[in-house]
Amino acid sequence: MSQTQIVLSRLALAVSIPVIAASCGGSKTEGPATPSPAPVASSPGASPMPTEKSFGNVQVNTKPGGGGTPAGPPSISILEILAKNPAPEAVIATVNGAKIRSGQVASAYQMYRRTLQARGKALTPDEDNNLKVTSFRMVVADELLNQAAVKAGIKVAPADVDKALGEAKGRMGTPQEWEQFLKQSHLTPAGLREQVERNLRTDAYRKTLMANNPVTETQAKEFYDRNRETFKVPEQIHALVILLPVVEREGAPSKTEAKRLADEARARAASGEDFASLAQQYSQDPSAQRGGDIGWVPRGVMFPASEQVAFGLKNGEVSPVLETPKGFTVFKVLERKAESIARFDEVKESLMGDMSRLMTRNVLEQKVKELSDVAEIVVADPRSDPTATAGK
């Protein structure tokens, strides 16, 4: 991992667009926000878009017209509305008359959830509920942006839709995996094409919003100068590794055998044999084909016990056999770099990209708030007719 990658991986945590972000007013995970309520319809069987933005506590007023203290029975949450309307086609809200269906929210929820899981995030029950509420808000925000894009006259060429669909299908894998994706997303091929076209249109609209707001090199340099500590690169070692994993599957070495092989490899390395050749012979880590070379490793990414030993080695020294959750490991340190501050020219390009993404997020949040302030957003209250489905 390069110095630039280390710095930017940290910076990205601060400036990347968060997956869990509220919409329709721009509330973020850092805390609730209560923007001005949008004009609402007072039609029977529906309730105004809530003004409460706290995660997990989005309330739908039961008093027509919104504002003030809800009349009649206690307010109902978005979670309750989703729970009472599991059918994908159930209409749970309208945005300027455009229908928001339960399946759209479910698809967004599954997408965000898979993204978080891929990053190793295990959601608590409360976080999972918050994600469902956030998914509803994101679907509403997407509809507002789509309507704005249509109003702005943005068109999408059929060839661009074909290309995007082909790329998506290629990433999905086998035809069977593609069919499973469509099924889980409650999408027909025609519905997916419509969604892809819609996404391309809103993406084009987002770009128009940023056309007059480019991030300059001067702005990036000013940020760098004010936040030099942000660009601190921790101490790093360039290391080779031999890994003998312990896995429970037929044909795999037992724990005892894995330990024996690790001890054997370590003894040969310590006696002066070429570590890279031994890694190719013994190691079952993907780095084995590179002679065990895992590149530059900063402090803070290894297992704590391994890091303490590895960073304590001298250049050229071989570690003892270490047991980690991955198996049995032997390290050899080739060289090291002391803690330092990355130079501006090393991080300039990626810094400008991250600043641009942050600015895009802020511009989009403001635009969604502006659109929601003048929109007619109606959330159906299924309790108005116990025998009816919301929105029907």
MIVEXTOR-763395 format. One line per 5 residues: number of its first residue (from 1); for each residue x, y, z of C-alpha. Coordinates in steps of 0.05 Angstrom, whole numbers. Layout:
N
NUM = X:Y:Z  ...
This chain:
392
1 = 0:0:0  29:67:-21  34:129:23  -19:163:-19  -67:104:-12
6 = -58:104:64  -73:179:69  -132:177:23  -163:117:55  -166:158:119
11 = -190:221:84  -244:184:47  -276:165:113  -286:238:127  -309:262:59
16 = -341:203:22  -415:202:10  -444:161:68  -486:100:51  -531:115:110
21 = -554:186:96  -622:215:105  -657:253:49  -715:300:39  -682:354:79
26 = -611:327:82  -608:298:153  -544:260:163  -524:206:212  -488:257:255
31 = -554:282:282  -626:299:266  -647:358:225  -716:388:220  -725:427:155
36 = -787:464:136  -843:416:119  -863:406:47  -934:424:26  -977:363:36
41 = -1042:335:10  -1098:322:58  -1130:266:19  -1167:211:56  -1124:151:74
46 = -1059:189:71  -1015:229:117  -966:285:106  -892:274:95  -862:275:165
51 = -819:333:188  -786:292:242  -719:268:215  -690:228:273  -665:159:251
56 = -712:103:271  -765:152:293  -795:180:230  -867:196:244  -925:203:197
61 = -976:253:223  -1048:230:223  -1075:301:223  -1089:325:151  -1048:385:132
66 = -989:368:177  -959:411:231  -979:417:303  -998:358:346  -1023:297:309
71 = -1098:286:317  -1133:220:330  -1092:157:343  -1018:159:356  -973:172:296
76 = -948:114:254  -876:104:234  -847:90:165  -826:22:193  -898:6:209
81 = -921:27:140  -868:-17:108  -887:-75:153  -961:-69:136  -946:-66:61
86 = -897:-121:44  -924:-131:-27  -875:-101:-77  -930:-65:-115  -961:-33:-53
91 = -962:43:-60  -937:73:5  -927:145:-16  -932:194:-73  -884:249:-93
96 = -919:303:-134  -967:247:-154  -913:196:-173  -922:131:-136  -870:103:-88
101 = -879:28:-80  -857:-17:-24  -814:-58:-73  -772:4:-90  -755:14:-16
106 = -741:-60:-7  -693:-59:-67  -656:2:-41  -652:-29:29  -623:-94:1
111 = -572:-55:-41  -548:-12:18  -547:-73:64  -504:-114:15  -457:-55:9
116 = -448:-50:84  -440:-125:92  -386:-125:37  -349:-74:80  -353:-120:140
121 = -408:-81:175  -455:-123:218  -519:-84:232  -553:-84:299  -629:-90:299
126 = -634:-14:310  -585:0:254  -623:-46:208  -688:-9:223  -652:57:211
131 = -628:31:144  -700:15:124  -722:85:142  -663:114:105  -679:72:44
136 = -748:102:42  -719:173:45  -669:157:-9  -723:131:-56  -763:195:-44
141 = -700:237:-57  -686:198:-121  -756:212:-145  -749:286:-132  -683:288:-171
146 = -712:247:-228  -771:295:-234  -723:354:-234  -681:320:-289  -743:309:-332
151 = -764:381:-321  -694:403:-342  -703:366:-408  -648:315:-398  -651:257:-447
156 = -616:190:-446  -597:155:-512  -622:83:-518  -550:62:-536  -526:88:-469
161 = -580:47:-433  -559:-15:-473  -486:-4:-454  -502:5:-379  -546:-57:-379
166 = -492:-98:-413  -440:-76:-363  -486:-91:-304  -503:-160:-331  -429:-174:-341
171 = -412:-156:-270  -467:-200:-243  -436:-265:-266  -476:-324:-293  -545:-319:-325
176 = -572:-354:-264  -543:-301:-218  -573:-247:-262  -642:-279:-257  -634:-284:-182
181 = -616:-211:-179  -678:-191:-217  -721:-234:-172  -693:-206:-108  -699:-135:-134
186 = -772:-146:-155  -753:-124:-226  -774:-148:-295  -725:-137:-352  -768:-79:-376
191 = -771:-50:-306  -696:-56:-299  -686:-20:-365  -731:36:-342  -692:41:-276
196 = -625:43:-312  -650:98:-358  -675:135:-298  -608:128:-262  -570:154:-323
201 = -617:213:-327  -610:232:-254  -534:222:-258  -532:271:-317  -574:320:-276
206 = -526:314:-217  -468:332:-264  -505:394:-287  -510:416:-214  -435:410:-206
211 = -416:440:-273  -405:509:-242  -374:484:-178  -307:452:-196  -255:440:-142
216 = -191:478:-159  -119:460:-143  -115:523:-101  -173:500:-57  -141:432:-49
221 = -74:463:-30  -108:508:21  -143:447:51  -76:409:53  -40:466:87
226 = -94:473:140  -99:398:153  -28:372:146  -38:324:204  -93:290:164
231 = -40:268:115  5:235:166  30:168:140  43:118:196  105:76:202
236 = 107:22:149  144:-43:136  156:-78:70  146:-151:87  143:-221:59
241 = 96:-272:89  85:-348:92  14:-366:113  -12:-435:129  -87:-426:140
246 = -128:-471:185  -193:-488:149  -243:-542:161  -252:-575:93  -235:-641:62
251 = -163:-644:36  -140:-584:77  -83:-593:127  -104:-603:199  -83:-552:250
256 = -27:-597:273  -2:-606:201  -8:-532:186  34:-516:248  86:-569:228
261 = 92:-540:158  98:-468:185  153:-490:234  189:-526:178  186:-465:132
266 = 208:-419:187  268:-462:205  291:-464:133  283:-389:126  321:-376:191
271 = 378:-420:167  388:-374:107  345:-405:51  311:-356:4  247:-334:38
276 = 212:-318:-28  225:-388:-55  199:-418:11  136:-375:6  123:-402:-63
281 = 132:-473:-37  95:-469:29  48:-409:33  -26:-414:16  -35:-339:15
286 = -49:-305:-53  18:-269:-44  54:-336:-52  59:-326:-127  97:-261:-113
291 = 145:-296:-65  103:-277:-5  110:-202:-20  52:-164:12  81:-96:-2
296 = 83:-38:46  40:-49:108  24:9:155  13:3:229  -59:-9:247
301 = -79:-61:195  -48:-126:221  -74:-168:278  -47:-134:341  -3:-192:364
306 = 27:-200:294  38:-126:286  76:-122:352  124:-176:329  130:-155:256
311 = 144:-82:271  195:-103:322  237:-142:271  301:-114:242  309:-110:167
316 = 323:-180:140  300:-214:204  250:-272:204  195:-276:256  177:-337:297
321 = 114:-375:276  54:-333:297  -16:-360:306  -71:-313:282  -145:-321:265
326 = -122:-334:194  -75:-391:212  1:-396:223  43:-340:196  117:-325:187
331 = 141:-255:168  206:-228:140  217:-153:140  255:-125:81  255:-50:97
336 = 216:2:134  193:74:130  186:121:189  122:160:202  118:220:156
341 = 72:272:124  54:258:52  73:313:3  18:353:-32  38:329:-101
346 = 29:257:-76  -43:267:-55  -66:325:-99  -104:286:-151  -141:241:-103
351 = -152:298:-53  -186:339:-107  -229:279:-124  -251:270:-52  -265:344:-44
356 = -307:342:-107  -347:283:-80  -358:320:-15  -381:383:-52  -427:340:-95
361 = -458:310:-32  -470:379:-3  -499:407:-68  -545:346:-75  -569:351:-3
366 = -586:424:-13  -621:411:-79  -662:354:-49  -682:401:8  -702:455:-42
371 = -743:405:-82  -777:375:-21  -794:444:6  -840:456:-53  -862:385:-67
376 = -927:351:-50  -904:288:-13  -959:244:15  -947:182:57  -1005:133:61
381 = -1032:113:129  -1060:42:124  -1099:50:189  -1149:96:155  -1180:33:126
386 = -1161:-31:163  -1182:-74:104  -1143:-35:51  -1071:-34:30  -1034:32:33
391 = -1041:73:-30  -1096:29:-60
